[in-house]
Amino acid sequence: MIRAEDAARVLELDRQKAARLLAGWHNQGVVRRVAHGLYVPVQPTALGKSQVLDDPWILVPELYEPGYVGGWSALEHWELTEQLFRSICVLTNKRTLTGEAKHQGVGFFIDHIPESRLFGTKTVWRGRIKVQVSDPHKTVLDILDDPFIGAGLQHSMDVIATYKKEYASTSDRETLLGYADKFESGALFKKLGFVAEYLGFESWFIDACRKRLTQGYAYLDRKAKNAKLMTRWRLWVPKDYAIND
């Protein structure tokens, strides 16, 4: 990654001259602009190609810090899904446009989260670049909070069923509860408790979720139609997931 500040320091130029130099090199095809003020060198094997980055993940800390790779991209990283996704899901606290974005021909989906939810991540090295990715427990809670970033409710439920089998220790469950407490969201425990009961989690875990219920009602997925109220969880769920209340 090359910024104007880097070029100015190395070439002993003022920033404005360094920026013009990089822009000129971009026009010549020597470097490629991947975002405003951010460039990458073009390898000979990439000449003429629209995408010059082998690993678009390295853009995440440069463009969206503080934030992390999450949602469907984290599910793919932790092998909790067999689906392959074209775009990279990023959760960030940075002031930036949310929704779909494109860098170097690669799609990104950007979701804004409060600073208090910047936890539960692991550092992964992509070459010499450190990238933060949500760990399996945090990823499960993120996709419960918003099933869209889990590639939809059905896929999210399938993923959580896989998570239940692969992360089945008492310490895993305690970590999940501890992370959920940090969300400070009553709606999240309604969702977590219902899903835990639906998927057959341990009774003590389900009871722990029930003890954390707050007043009011929430939706398992606001985009779902034909919802039914599960009164014991104070949760509206799609009829396909309704269980005896």
C-alpha positions in Angstrom: 0.0 0.0 0.0 1.3 3.4 -0.9 -0.1 6.7 0.3 1.0 10.2 -0.7 2.5 10.6 2.8 4.7 7.5 2.2 5.9 8.7 -1.2 6.6 12.2 0.3 8.7 10.7 3.1 10.7 8.3 1.0 11.3 10.7 -1.9 11.7 13.7 0.3 9.0 15.7 -1.4 6.2 17.8 -0.1 2.9 15.9 0.0 1.3 17.8 -2.9 4.1 16.9 -5.3 4.1 13.3 -4.1 0.4 13.1 -4.8 0.8 14.5 -8.3 3.7 12.0 -8.9 1.5 9.0 -7.8 -1.4 10.3 -10.0 1.0 10.4 -12.9 2.3 6.9 -12.2 -1.3 5.7 -12.0 -2.0 7.2 -15.5 1.0 5.4 -16.8 -0.1 2.1 -15.3 2.9 1.8 -12.9 0.7 2.0 -9.8 -3.1 1.5 -9.4 -5.4 3.8 -7.3 -7.5 1.5 -5.1 -9.2 4.3 -3.1 -8.8 8.0 -2.6 -5.1 8.7 -1.9 -4.3 4.9 -1.7 -2.3 3.1 -4.4 -0.7 -0.3 -4.9 2.2 -1.2 -7.3 1.2 -3.1 -10.4 3.2 -6.3 -10.8 4.2 -7.2 -14.4 1.8 -10.2 -14.4 -1.1 -7.8 -13.6 -0.5 -5.4 -16.4 -3.7 -4.7 -18.3 -5.9 -6.4 -15.6 -8.7 -4.6 -13.8 -7.7 -6.2 -10.4 -4.1 -6.0 -9.3 -4.5 -7.2 -5.7 -4.2 -10.8 -4.9 -5.9 -10.4 -1.6 -8.5 -7.7 -1.2 -8.7 -8.3 2.5 -5.6 -6.1 3.0 -7.7 -3.1 2.1 -9.9 -3.5 5.2 -7.5 -2.1 7.8 -6.4 0.7 5.3 -9.9 1.8 4.4 -12.2 0.8 7.3 -10.3 0.8 10.6 -11.5 0.6 13.3 -13.4 -2.4 12.0 -13.2 -6.0 11.0 -14.1 -8.6 8.5 -17.3 -10.2 9.7 -20.6 -11.6 8.6 -20.6 -14.0 5.7 -16.8 -13.4 5.1 -16.0 -14.5 8.7 -18.3 -17.5 8.3 -16.3 -18.5 5.2 -13.0 -17.9 7.0 -13.9 -20.1 9.9 -15.3 -22.8 7.6 -18.8 -22.5 9.2 -20.3 -22.5 5.7 -19.5 -24.1 2.4 -20.9 -21.2 0.4 -18.5 -18.9 -1.4 -19.2 -15.2 -1.5 -18.1 -12.7 -4.1 -18.2 -9.7 -1.8 -16.3 -9.0 1.5 -18.4 -8.1 4.5 -16.9 -5.4 6.8 -18.2 -4.1 10.1 -16.8 -0.7 11.0 -17.1 2.2 13.4 -15.5 4.5 10.9 -17.5 7.4 9.5 -18.1 6.2 6.0 -20.8 5.3 3.5 -22.5 2.0 4.3 -23.9 -0.5 1.9 -22.2 -1.8 -1.2 -18.8 -0.5 -2.3 -16.3 -1.6 -4.9 -12.5 -1.5 -4.8 -10.3 -2.9 -7.5 -13.3 -4.7 -9.0 -14.0 -6.5 -5.8 -17.4 -6.0 -4.0 -17.5 -5.0 -0.4 -20.6 -4.7 1.9 -20.0 -2.1 4.7 -22.1 -2.1 7.8 -21.7 0.5 10.6 -21.5 -0.7 14.3 -21.1 1.3 17.5 -17.6 1.4 19.1 -18.8 -0.8 22.0 -19.1 -3.7 19.6 -15.5 -3.6 18.4 -14.6 -6.8 20.3 -14.4 -10.5 19.8 -11.9 -10.4 16.9 -8.8 -12.4 15.9 -5.8 -11.1 14.1 -5.0 -12.9 10.9 -2.0 -12.2 8.7 -2.5 -11.7 5.0 1.0 -11.5 3.8 2.6 -8.7 5.9 -0.8 -7.0 6.7 -2.7 -7.7 9.9 -6.4 -7.9 9.4 -9.0 -8.3 12.2 -11.8 -10.9 11.7 -14.6 -11.6 14.1 -14.1 -14.9 15.9 -16.8 -17.6 15.6 -18.7 -16.6 18.7 -18.9 -12.9 17.8 -19.8 -13.8 14.2 -22.8 -15.8 15.4 -24.0 -12.9 17.5 -23.5 -10.4 14.6 -25.6 -12.5 12.2 -28.3 -13.0 14.8 -28.3 -9.2 15.4 -28.7 -8.8 11.6 -29.4 -11.9 9.6 -28.7 -10.0 6.3 -24.9 -10.2 7.0 -25.3 -13.9 7.6 -26.6 -14.2 4.0 -30.2 -14.4 5.2 -32.1 -16.1 8.0 -32.1 -19.6 6.6 -28.4 -19.6 6.0 -27.8 -18.0 9.4 -29.8 -20.8 11.1 -27.8 -23.5 9.2 -24.6 -21.9 10.2 -25.5 -21.6 13.9 -26.4 -25.3 13.8 -22.9 -26.1 12.5 -21.4 -23.8 15.2 -23.3 -25.7 17.9 -21.6 -28.9 16.9 -18.1 -27.5 16.4 -18.0 -25.2 19.4 -19.8 -27.3 22.0 -17.7 -26.9 25.2 -19.0 -25.2 28.3 -16.4 -22.5 27.8 -17.6 -21.9 24.3 -21.1 -21.3 25.6 -19.9 -19.1 28.4 -18.0 -17.0 25.9 -21.1 -16.7 23.8 -23.1 -15.5 26.8 -20.4 -13.1 27.8 -20.2 -11.6 24.3 -24.0 -11.3 24.2 -23.9 -9.4 27.5 -21.5 -6.9 25.9 -24.0 -6.1 23.2 -26.3 -4.6 25.9 -29.3 -5.6 23.7 -32.4 -7.2 25.1 -33.5 -8.1 21.6 -30.3 -10.1 21.0 -31.1 -12.4 24.0 -34.6 -13.0 22.8 -33.2 -14.1 19.5 -30.4 -16.1 21.0 -32.6 -17.9 23.5 -35.2 -18.8 20.8 -32.6 -20.0 18.4 -30.8 -22.0 21.2 -34.1 -23.7 22.0 -35.0 -24.3 18.4 -31.6 -25.9 17.7 -31.4 -27.9 20.9 -28.7 -26.1 22.9 -28.1 -27.2 26.5 -30.9 -26.4 28.9 -28.7 -24.3 31.2 -27.7 -22.1 28.3 -31.4 -21.6 27.3 -32.3 -20.8 30.9 -29.4 -18.2 31.1 -30.9 -16.5 28.0 -34.4 -16.5 29.5 -33.1 -14.9 32.7 -31.8 -12.0 30.6 -35.0 -11.2 28.8 -36.2 -7.6 28.8 -39.7 -6.1 28.3 -41.0 -5.5 24.8 -41.0 -7.5 21.6 -38.4 -8.0 18.9 -38.2 -9.7 15.5 -36.0 -12.6 14.6 -35.8 -11.1 11.1 -37.6 -7.9 10.3 -37.6 -8.8 6.6 -39.5 -12.0 7.1 -43.2 -12.2 6.3 -46.0 -14.1 8.1 -44.4 -13.9 11.5 -45.9 -15.5 14.6 -45.3 -14.2 18.2 -43.5 -16.6 20.5 -44.7 -15.1 23.8 -42.2 -16.9 26.1 -39.4 -15.3 24.1 -41.2 -12.1 23.3 -40.1 -12.6 19.7 -41.8 -12.5 16.3 -40.5 -15.4 14.2 -41.4 -16.6 10.7 -44.1 -19.3 10.9 -41.7 -21.8 9.4 -39.7 -21.6 12.7 -42.6 -21.4 15.1 -42.5 -23.9 17.9 -45.1 -24.8 20.6 -45.4 -21.8 22.9 
